Amino acid sequence: MENLLRGNIKKLQAYSSARDEFTKQAEVYLDANENPFNNGINRYPDPYQNQLKERVSDLKKIAKEKIFFGNGSDEVIDLTFRTFCEPGKDNVIICPPTYAMYKVLADINNIEVKEVILNNDFSLNTNRIISVVNENTKLIILCSPNNPTGNSINKSDLELLLSKLNYIVLVDEAYIDFSDKESALDLIDKYPNLIICQTLSKAWGMAGIRIGMAFTSTEIVEILNKVKPPYNINTLSQQKAFEKLRNKSLYLDILNMIHTQKRLLTRKLKEFTNVEKVYPSDANFLLVKFTNSKFVFEKLRKKGIIVRDRSKQVLCENCLRITVGTEKENKKLIIKLKEIEK
Ligand SMILES: Cc1ncc(COP(=O)(O)O)c(C=O)c1O
């Protein structure tokens, strides 16, 4: 692990916050220059989100020491670049078509991006990944289920990469809750270089409070804790997530509704003459290939329905990505598509 760290991070003397230095309960806190008048948010938040971690630990059956939270998964991914990749020198492997933020974050951090395009069936081109890595590769980012294609990575492909390559492998499982395929979470005990990223933004319905989760080795959690801003998850987000994670039955009901709607929407979309293909999806969206995606996109936009144009992404010519909405929203989409089809 030490070899994979950036030189400056190896030497980093982390900031020690007031709440790091005194973690027990006290009667009077005069250590953090806070406003002493209680309004519910006048104190700094817990830098290590202990309560929330206990809840997530219970839910996921993962030890608390193997959990790290970021201000959205986007922060987790950004911190991974900043921890392991030397700007202007190191490179990252990503597999387009995939979540566009990986490249943006690499560009912001001045990390070379090596793109290994997915196979035509959207599976990983493992041979190509193994052949393009070099001595400056530090990170491989995989997305499963993948955005925008909706398919999952074969676990055997992931294990093949983990067994052959000794870099940081980050698997972004933002959509895993929607999938009936197995998560790679159980592999973190076997591979200390593996980071599994999940999020409360999707199935748990908390995109607005920005909580991304990394499940990984304690070694990596400790390093990310040193690199992150001290109070990266604010008090309100910690409280709200803690409260909402208690209601697993609501989460399961919503997942159920989304699954039903996805099946319905898939069936309806396939009936359109201008739909060439609805790709199978393990996520809460459908990648749909139209005969004329630009036309459909523009028409839908004018009718007040916004979908995601992915037609410029490699292997996604004429494709729109459509999130599964409520029954009412999906019906509206179908009505508008019928108007356009004529
Ligand atoms: C694959 C993938 N990862 C991560 C994210 C962002 O997650 P978060 O809201 O936790 O930053 C998204 C958002 O669309 C996504 O599609």
The ligand as an SDF file (V2000), in Angstrom:
LIG
                    3D

 16 16  0  0  0  0  0  0  0  0999 V2000
  -21.9370    5.7620  -11.2890 C   0  0  0  0  0  0  0  0  0  0  0  0
  -22.1610    6.9200  -10.3960 C   0  0  0  0  0  0  0  0  0  0  0  0
  -21.3480    7.1010   -9.3640 N   0  0  0  0  0  0  0  0  0  0  0  0
  -21.5140    8.1340   -8.5260 C   0  0  0  0  0  0  0  0  0  0  0  0
  -22.5120    9.0510   -8.7070 C   0  0  0  0  0  0  0  0  0  0  0  0
  -22.6190   10.2080   -7.7920 C   0  0  0  0  0  0  0  0  0  0  0  0
  -22.9630    9.7750   -6.5180 O   0  0  0  0  0  0  0  0  0  0  0  0
  -23.0450   10.7840   -5.3140 P   0  0  0  0  0  0  0  0  0  0  0  0
  -24.3600   11.4370   -5.3560 O   0  0  0  0  0  0  0  0  0  0  0  0
  -22.8740    9.8820   -4.1150 O   0  0  0  0  0  0  0  0  0  0  0  0
  -21.9060   11.7530   -5.4450 O   0  0  0  0  0  0  0  0  0  0  0  0
  -23.3780    8.9120   -9.7800 C   0  0  0  0  0  0  0  0  0  0  0  0
  -24.4420    9.9040  -10.0220 C   0  0  0  0  0  0  0  0  0  0  0  0
  -25.1790    9.9180  -10.9410 O   0  0  0  0  0  0  0  0  0  0  0  0
  -23.1960    7.8190  -10.6460 C   0  0  0  0  0  0  0  0  0  0  0  0
  -23.9830    7.6430  -11.7200 O   0  0  0  0  0  0  0  0  0  0  0  0
  1  2  1  0
  2  3  1  0
  2 15  2  0
  3  4  2  0
  4  5  1  0
  5  6  1  0
  5 12  2  0
  6  7  1  0
  7  8  1  0
  8  9  2  0
  8 10  1  0
  8 11  1  0
 12 13  1  0
 12 15  1  0
 13 14  2  0
 15 16  1  0
M  END
$$$$
